[in-house]
Amino acid sequence: MSRLIPPVMRATDLPLAVLSAARLDGVLWGVHDGYCSVDEPDRPELRALALSYAVQPHDIVVGRTAAWVYGAGSRVIGPIEVCSRARPLGSWRTGVRYREVAIDDDDLTRLSPPTPILTTRSRTISDIAVDSLRTIHDIDLVLALCDGTASTVRSHANDLAAARRRPGKAAGLEFLSVVIAAAERRGTPSE
């Protein structure tokens, strides 16, 4: 059975005034730059679909944007972060931060066929940890991705420590130790 309306609507589907009025009436809710029916629950597949208009087919959603897709945070922090496998000239877009990182195929996932490719939860944690442009939200993002448990963060820190040739590894390990301390202060079990 085909859908009558797409799960994420934009001004290309209905006029922006109609979408905004439906949101104010409680019929729609906002997800990134789109609108969804209140019958659609907030889930990673829907968040990834909300990004599909801004992400090209050869782009991979990474970093804080991938963390948002997995449910960390209520909105995308900063510009949409992507890593491109191949980018033809003239394809740079405003509002998108292009990252140049090497990603193995084992670190990639697609939540459903129409959604863009993104890094796995584990790789996303690692990318946030080694990012040189730290934000005040990063500790909360990593804690959300690790369900707030210090033992999960410690496991990801051990994986990063075992990684070979990872730029920013020392700073990333230092950052993850701060996240572990934050998890322990919040009273989550450490083991």
N, C-alpha and C positions, 0 to 999 in steps of 0.2 A: 504494500500500500504506500503510495507516495504522500509526502507531506504537503499540506496546503501552504504553509509558511515555513521559511527556513528557521532553524533553531536560533540563529543570531541574525537579527535584522539591522540594516543600516539605512541611511538616507537614500540609497539606491533602490531599496525595496519599497519604502513608503516615505512620504515627505517628513522631514525632520520635525516639523510642528506636530504632526500626528503622532510620531514616536514619542516626543517629549510629553505631549498631553496624556498619552496612554501610560507613560511612566508615572506622571503625577497622579493619575487616577488609580494607580496600583495594579494595572493590567500587565505592565512590563517592568522589568528591572534592568539596570545598566550593568553591562559586563564589558570592561575596557571601553572601546569606542562604539559598541553596539548595544542592542537591546534584546532581551529575551522574555519570553512569556513567563509569568510567575509560576506556571506549571513545570517549567524546566528547572531542576535543582542545579545548584552551583556545583560543578564537577570538573575535573581536569580536562576531559574531552571538550566540554563546552568552552572553557577558557582558551584552549588551543585553537578551537574553531574561531573564536573572536579575534585571534591574531592573524588568521589566514589571509585577510585582505592586505596586510602590511608586509607579509613575509613571502618572498618569491620561492618558487618550487625548489631551487637549488640551495636555499638558505636553511640553516639549522638554528633553532632557538636555543640559546645558551644563557648561562649566568642567572642574574636576578629575574629575568623574564621567564626562564624555565622554572625557577623557584615559584613564581606567581602561578604558573600553569599547574604546578603540583599542589597548590592551595596555600602557599606561604604568603600571607599578606592579602589585603583586600583590593589592592590595585597594583598596577605595574609601576615599579619604582624607576624613575628616570626613563631614558629612551629604550625602545625595544632593542634587546641585544641579540645579534645573530652572528653566526660564522658561516661564511659562504664556501661551498665546494668549488664553484666556478662562477665568476661574475663578469658578464660582458660589459664593455665600456658604456658609461652613461647610466648604469643601473643603481647608482648610489641614491638613497632616499633620505629625505629629512626625517628626523624623529627616530632614526635607526642608528644604533651604535654597532659598527662592524668590528668584530674581533678576529684576530688572526691567531688561531690556536690549532694545533694538530689534534684531531679526534679520531680514535679508533672506531670501527664499526660496532664493536661490543659496547661502546659508550653511547649508542644512539637508540632511540625508540620512536615509534609512532603510535599514538594512543588510539587512533581509528583512521580508516582510509582517507577521509577528506582533510584531516588535520596535518599541520606541518610536522616535520621531523624535529625532535628535540633531544637534548642530552638526558641520560638517565638521571635518576635522583642522586645516585652516588657521584657521578661526574659533575652534576650541578653544584653539589656541596664543595667538591674539590675546586671547581672554577671560581666560586665565590671566595674561597679561602686564599687562593693565590692571586686574586685580582689586585693590582696595585692601586686602583681607584676605590678605596674603601669608603663605604657610606655608614651612617649611624644606624641603618636598618639591618646591616649584614648579620649581626649576632642573632637578632630575632628571626631572620629568614632561615639561618642554619638550624636554629633550635626548632622551628616549625617543621623543617624538612626531616629532622631527627626525632620528631614527636616529643621534644623537650627532655630526652633522656641523655644523661652524661655518658653512659656506656656506648650508646650509638655514635655520639660525636667522637668518643675515644677510638672506636673502631674505624671511623673514617680518617682520623688522624694517623692511625697505624697504617692504613692503606696509602695515604699520601707519603708517609715516611718511607715506605717500601718502594715507592715509584721511582723510576730512573729518569734522569734528565727532565725534570719538571721545573721550568722557570718559576721563580717565586716560592719555591718549596719551603725555604726556611721561614719566610714571613707567613706563609700559609699555616705552618705548624704552630707558630707563635699565636696566630689568630685563633686556631682551633683550641689551643690551651685556654685562651680567654673565654671561648664559648663553653668549654667544659666547666670552667669555674662559675660561669653564669648559670649553667644548668644546676650545678650543685648548690648554689646560693638560693635558687628558686625551690629547692627541696625535692628535686626529682631524684629517683634512685640512681646511684652511680654504677651499680652492677646488677 
